[in-house]
Amino acid sequence: RIFLHHSSVPYSSGPAASPGAAVTEEEVRQAQAAWTNAITSITRAYLGKQDYVAAATKAAGELYGYGHSDVLFKPTKASAVQFRPKAADAMSYFVGHAAVKDGYAEDAGFAINGGKGWSKVDFENHQIERAGKASIAMGNYYF
């Protein structure tokens, strides 16, 4: 598994890695690129008046392990409900409380930047550390 920002654990539906295989630096960069593409495509759907909730649902299904394993997710901007162990909780954060049933009032929609959208996301890795079978990236991402 590849750990991204805000303590999320992405999920891969692709072929399972061999039990002894470590996550490579290239796989970390690929996961970061996939996350970047997801955020900007959700924005494009939102600004284009398309079904951005469906786009976010698809992205979350590809990047996070909801329904497949426990997910450790602490949204960057969440304070009242800091941890989101269920997919519906995460969707409130990603698309905004008004777009989902029982959303949290504090959620403005991170993936759509509270209605303004994102045009670009850049990762700047300070270091990528390989630790056993896992890799951890530390750095910044810029919107």
Residue pairs with C-beta under 8 A, 6 or more apart in sequence:
1 9
1 10
1 11
1 12
1 23
1 65
1 134
2 9
2 10
2 23
2 27
2 28
2 31
2 134
2 135
2 137
3 9
3 134
3 135
3 136
3 137
4 10
4 31
4 32
4 35
4 137
5 76
5 141
6 73
6 74
6 75
6 76
7 72
7 73
7 74
8 63
8 64
8 71
8 72
8 73
9 64
9 65
9 69
9 71
9 72
9 73
10 31
10 34
10 35
10 63
10 64
10 65
11 61
11 62
11 63
11 64
11 65
11 66
11 68
11 69
11 71
13 62
17 23
17 133
20 133
21 133
22 130
22 132
22 133
22 134
22 135
23 130
23 133
23 134
23 135
24 130
24 135
25 128
25 130
25 135
27 135
28 125
28 128
28 135
28 137
29 123
29 125
31 63
32 123
32 125
32 137
32 141
34 62
34 63
35 63
35 121
36 121
36 122
36 123
38 59
38 62
38 63
38 111
39 59
39 111
39 118
39 121
40 118
40 119
40 120
40 121
41 55
41 59
42 52
42 55
42 56
42 59
42 94
42 95
42 111
42 112
43 52
43 111
43 112
43 113
43 117
43 118
43 119
44 50
44 117
45 51
45 52
45 54
45 55
46 52
46 55
46 111
46 112
46 115
46 117
47 117
52 95
52 99
52 111
52 112
53 91
53 95
53 99
53 100
56 91
56 94
56 95
56 111
57 91
59 111
60 66
60 87
60 90
60 91
60 94
61 67
64 71
64 73
64 87
64 90
65 71
66 86
66 87
66 90
67 87
70 85
71 84
71 85
71 90
72 83
72 85
73 83
73 84
73 85
73 90
74 82
74 83
74 84
75 82
75 84
75 90
75 93
75 110
76 110
77 93
77 106
77 108
77 110
78 84
78 93
78 104
78 106
78 107
79 106
80 104
80 105
80 106
81 89
81 104
81 106
84 90
84 92
84 93
88 100
88 101
88 102
89 104
91 99
91 100
91 103
92 100
92 102
92 103
92 104
92 107
93 104
93 107
93 109
93 110
94 109
94 110
94 111
95 109
95 111
95 112
96 103
96 107
96 108
96 109
96 112
96 114
96 115
97 103
97 104
97 105
97 106
97 107
97 108
99 109
108 114
108 115
109 115
111 118
112 118
113 143
118 143
120 143
121 141
121 142
121 143
122 141
122 142
123 137
123 139
123 140
123 141
124 139
124 140
124 141
124 142
125 137
125 138
125 139
126 138
126 139
126 140
127 137
127 138
127 139
128 135
128 136
128 137
128 138
129 135
129 136
129 137
129 138
